[in-house]
Amino acid sequence: MKNMKTTTLLFVMLASIAATSTQAMADTQWQQTHPAREQVNQRLNNQNQRVHNEVKQGDMSKRKAARIHHEDHRIRQEERRMASHHNGHITKQDQHIINNQENRVSNQIGQ
């Protein structure tokens, strides 16, 4: 009985370690060296998916979706411009500005 508990505990620990190491390996080099830009891009991708879902469900017109996509595209361009001034990285202040812009766009989704 004790041997079975030890084996089970060992298996759970190994599975946990494997899951953690798989997640760490899933990050690309770019994601690891540009975490702020990765966060911005992930959020833009999430908002893009939300817009697609709203249109698919009939809760948003295609015209409004196009306008939001245009705003997201402008934010992405600004993020790239900001990064070009800092050797491919964005500053905390840049990220704050972009997050505020994303918040305004995000609030338009679902209304």
N, C-alpha and C positions, 0 to 999 in steps of 0.2 A: 504494500500500500504506500509506504513512504517512498519507495523507489519510483512508483508511478507518479506521485506528486512532483518529485524532483525532475523527472523526465518531462512532465507537462510544463513545469515552470521554465525549464531550459528551452523547450520548444517555443514558448511564448516570447521569451527574451530574444532568441535568435530571429524569430519572425519580426519582432519590433525593430531590431537592428537592421535587418534586411530592408524593411520598408523605409526606414530613415535614410539609409545609404542610397537607395534607389531614388528617393526624392532629391537628394543632394546631387546625384549624377544627372538628374533630369535637367538641371539648370545648365544653360550654355555658358560659355566663357563670357559672352557679351552680357548676359543677365547677371553674372556674378560681378563684373567690373562696372556695370552701369545700373545699379539697383534703382535709382531715382527715375531714370528714363524707362526702365522696365515697368515700374509702378504706373507711370503716366500712360504708357502704351497699353498695359493690361486694362487700365480703367477705360481708355478710349475704345478698346475692343469690347469690353463689357457693355458700354453704352450703345455701341453699334448693334450688338446682339439684342439688347432691350428694344431698340427701335424696330428691328426686323420682327421681333415677336409682337409688338404693338400693331404693326401693319398687318401681319399675318392674321391676328385675331380680329382685325377690323376696328381697332380702337384708335388708330391714327391714320390720317390721310397720307397718301404717297407724297403729296406736296409738302406737308409738314415734315415728313421723314427726310425728304430731300434737303430741306432747310437745315435740319439738325445735322445731317451728314456733312453738309457744307461747313457748318460751324465747327464740327469735330475735325474736319480736314484742315481748317484754318488753325485750330489749336495744335494739331500735329505738326504743321509747317512751322509754327512759332517755336515749338519745342525743339525742332531740328535746328532752327536758326540760333536759339539760345545755346544749344550744345556746341554749335560751330565756334562760338566765342570762348569756350572753355575746354578745348581739347577733347571734345566728344562727351563731356559731362554737363549736367545742369546743376546750378547752385541751389541751395535751400530756398533762397528768395525766388529764383526762377520756378522752382517746383511749387511754391506757395501761390504764385501768380497763376500758373497753369491749373492748379487744383481749384482755385476760385472760378476760373473760366469753365472748368468741367462741371463744377457745382451748378452754375447757372444753366448749362445745357442739360444736365441731369434732371433739374427741376422741371424742365419742359416735357420730359418723358413721363407718360402716365397721367397727363392732365387732360 
